[in-house]
Amino acid sequence: MAKKIVAGNWKMNKNLQEGIELAQGLKDALAADKPNCEVIICTPFIHLAKVSDLLDHKTIKLGAENCADKASGAYTGEVSAEMVKSTGAEYVILGHSERREYYNETPAILKEKVDLALANGLKVIFCIGESLKQREANEQEAVCKAELEGSVFHLSAEQFANIVIAYEPIWAIGTGKTATAEQAEEIHSYIRSVIAKKYGDKVAADTSILYGGSCKASNAPELFAKPDIDGGLIGGASLKVADFKGIIDAWK
């Protein structure tokens, strides 16, 4: 059975003090009302070590939003997978459409990042998804398959067990547009079938596939009710405790 997960992606938001306050607020809220799924917060690099110290890692797991495609060395401004791991983080988001688009992260670069993350004991939340133009041309399945093949399908089944897939229709990120629960289920089901073809039915059944793209407390119950949607990767709604908790509570 795939693990049920709600992960927050803070993106480039919250200074250090605000981030600590948000993490503390979420910790308090979930201590009072235990979650029924795995909760992960993925924060900017500057928050990781401090937030790691204050979290109860049994209730809230910590992740980074990126890591470098090099192990170490003269790469000014970069943060390696080993550095991320040393803060107490367990996860890293890789392949987010914003990284692909704004920072020209290619499948080959992402493959390097995936390998380094796994080698350093991090689990990877790997993002895939199509643009509006690709969706209108009915290319969403081909796009998702190519992104999997380009960066994660070289892994062994054992390694792949440390990959969480996040399907994010790029046209629904921060736009207020959401794929309908039916549209999301259709592509999640397709993604699981592609994983099954590569690794077998058991690995596919055990892989968590999250939906990302304007998921909020109001539509989370309908999305999470679908058999192939195992949770959400949440952007804007993860920046307020009440909003994020509302989505977490969709699993109750």
C-alpha positions in Angstrom: 0.0 0.0 0.0 1.2 3.5 -0.9 1.8 5.8 2.1 -0.6 8.7 2.4 1.4 12.0 2.4 0.7 15.7 2.6 3.9 17.7 1.8 4.3 21.4 2.0 6.6 23.3 -0.4 7.2 26.7 1.0 9.1 27.9 -2.1 10.9 31.2 -1.7 8.8 32.5 1.2 9.3 33.3 4.9 12.4 34.7 6.5 14.1 32.6 9.2 12.1 34.0 12.1 8.8 33.6 10.2 9.7 30.1 9.1 10.5 29.0 12.7 7.1 30.5 13.8 5.2 28.7 11.1 6.9 25.3 11.8 6.2 25.8 15.6 2.6 26.6 14.9 2.2 23.5 12.8 4.0 21.4 15.4 1.6 22.6 18.1 -1.5 22.1 15.9 -0.5 18.5 15.1 0.5 17.7 18.6 -3.0 18.6 19.7 -4.6 16.7 16.8 -2.5 13.9 15.5 -2.4 13.5 11.7 -3.7 10.5 9.9 -1.0 10.6 7.2 2.7 11.4 6.8 3.3 15.2 7.0 6.4 16.7 5.4 7.5 20.4 5.2 10.0 21.3 2.6 11.6 24.6 3.4 14.3 26.9 2.0 17.8 25.9 2.9 18.2 28.6 5.5 15.4 27.2 7.7 16.4 23.5 7.6 18.8 23.2 10.6 16.7 25.4 13.0 13.4 23.9 12.0 14.8 20.4 12.3 15.8 21.1 15.9 12.3 22.2 16.9 10.2 19.5 15.1 9.0 16.2 16.4 10.3 14.2 13.4 7.8 11.3 14.2 4.9 13.7 13.4 6.4 16.1 10.9 9.2 15.1 8.5 11.5 17.7 7.0 12.6 18.2 3.4 14.6 20.6 1.2 13.3 22.2 -2.0 16.4 21.3 -4.1 20.0 20.1 -3.9 23.0 20.4 -6.2 23.9 18.1 -9.0 27.5 17.9 -7.7 28.7 16.1 -4.5 31.0 18.9 -3.3 33.7 21.3 -4.4 34.1 24.8 -5.9 30.4 25.5 -6.7 29.8 28.8 -5.0 26.2 29.2 -3.7 25.2 25.6 -4.2 24.0 23.2 -1.4 24.8 19.5 -1.7 22.6 16.5 -0.9 25.1 15.6 1.9 24.6 19.1 3.5 20.8 18.8 3.3 21.0 15.4 5.0 23.2 16.7 7.7 20.5 19.2 8.9 18.1 16.3 9.8 16.1 16.5 6.6 14.8 13.3 5.2 13.4 14.4 1.9 14.2 16.7 -1.1 12.0 18.0 -3.9 13.5 17.5 -7.3 12.3 18.3 -10.8 9.8 21.0 -9.8 8.5 22.8 -12.9 9.8 26.1 -11.6 13.3 24.6 -11.5 13.0 23.1 -14.9 11.6 26.3 -16.4 13.5 29.1 -14.7 16.9 27.3 -14.0 17.0 25.1 -17.1 17.2 21.9 -15.2 17.3 19.1 -17.8 16.4 15.4 -17.3 20.2 14.7 -17.3 20.9 17.2 -14.5 17.9 15.9 -12.5 19.2 12.4 -12.9 22.5 13.5 -11.2 20.5 15.1 -8.4 18.4 12.1 -7.8 21.4 9.8 -7.7 23.2 12.1 -5.2 20.1 12.5 -3.0 19.6 8.7 -2.8 23.3 8.1 -2.2 23.1 10.5 0.8 20.1 8.7 2.3 17.5 11.3 1.3 14.1 10.3 -0.1 13.1 12.2 -3.3 9.8 13.9 -4.1 10.1 13.9 -7.9 7.8 16.3 -9.8 6.4 15.6 -13.2 3.7 17.3 -15.2 2.6 19.0 -18.4 2.1 22.7 -19.5 -1.2 24.1 -20.7 0.0 23.8 -24.3 0.9 20.2 -23.8 -2.4 19.4 -22.1 -4.3 21.1 -24.9 -2.4 18.9 -27.4 -3.3 15.9 -25.3 0.4 15.1 -24.6 0.2 14.8 -20.8 0.8 11.1 -20.8 3.8 11.3 -23.1 5.3 14.2 -21.1 5.0 12.4 -17.7 6.4 9.2 -19.1 9.4 11.0 -20.7 10.1 12.8 -17.4 10.1 9.5 -15.5 12.3 7.8 -18.1 14.7 10.8 -18.2 15.5 11.0 -14.5 14.3 8.1 -12.4 13.7 4.9 -14.4 17.5 4.1 -14.4 17.1 3.2 -10.7 16.8 -0.3 -9.4 13.5 -1.3 -7.8 15.1 -1.1 -4.4 16.3 2.5 -5.0 12.9 3.4 -6.6 11.3 2.6 -3.2 12.7 5.9 -2.0 11.0 8.0 -4.7 7.7 9.7 -4.2 6.1 11.0 -7.4 4.3 14.4 -7.4 2.1 15.0 -10.5 1.8 18.7 -11.0 -0.1 20.0 -14.0 2.0 23.2 -14.6 -1.2 25.0 -15.8 -2.7 24.5 -12.3 0.2 25.7 -10.1 -0.6 29.0 -8.4 -3.2 29.8 -11.1 -6.2 28.9 -9.0 -7.0 26.3 -11.7 -7.2 22.8 -10.5 -7.4 19.6 -12.5 -10.8 18.0 -11.7 -10.5 15.0 -9.4 -11.4 12.9 -12.5 -8.6 14.5 -14.6 -6.1 14.0 -11.8 -7.1 10.4 -11.2 -6.9 9.6 -14.9 -3.2 10.7 -15.1 -2.3 9.3 -11.7 -3.7 5.9 -12.8 -1.6 6.2 -16.0 1.6 7.1 -14.0 1.0 4.1 -11.8 0.6 1.8 -14.9 3.9 3.1 -16.3 5.7 2.4 -13.0 4.1 -1.1 -13.0 5.3 -1.8 -16.5 8.8 -0.8 -15.5 9.0 -2.3 -11.9 6.0 -4.6 -11.5 2.7 -4.3 -9.8 3.9 -4.4 -6.2 6.3 -1.5 -6.6 3.6 0.5 -8.4 1.1 -0.2 -5.7 3.6 0.9 -3.0 4.6 4.2 -4.8 3.0 7.3 -3.3 1.8 9.6 -6.1 0.9 13.0 -4.9 -1.2 15.7 -6.6 0.1 19.2 -6.8 -1.6 22.2 -8.3 -3.9 24.5 -6.3 -4.9 21.8 -3.9 -6.7 23.3 -0.8 -8.8 22.3 2.1 -12.0 22.7 0.0 -11.0 20.3 -2.8 -8.6 17.9 -1.0 -11.3 15.5 0.2 -12.5 14.9 -3.3 -9.0 14.6 -4.7 -7.8 12.3 -1.9 -10.9 10.0 -2.3 -9.5 8.8 -5.7 -7.8 5.4 -5.6 -4.6 6.6 -7.3 -4.1 9.9 -5.4 -2.0 9.3 -2.3 -1.9 12.9 -1.1 -0.7 16.3 -2.1 2.3 18.5 -2.7 1.0 21.8 -1.4 2.4 25.3 -2.3 0.6 28.4 -1.2 -1.7 26.7 1.2 1.3 25.3 3.2 2.2 28.8 4.4 -0.6 29.1 6.9 -1.1 26.6 9.6 -4.9 26.5 9.4 -4.9 26.1 5.6 -2.3 23.3 5.6 -4.0 21.5 8.5 -7.3 21.7 6.6 -5.6 19.7 3.8 -4.0 17.2 6.3 -7.4 16.6 7.9 -8.8 15.6 4.5 -7.3 12.1 5.4 -9.5 11.8 8.5 
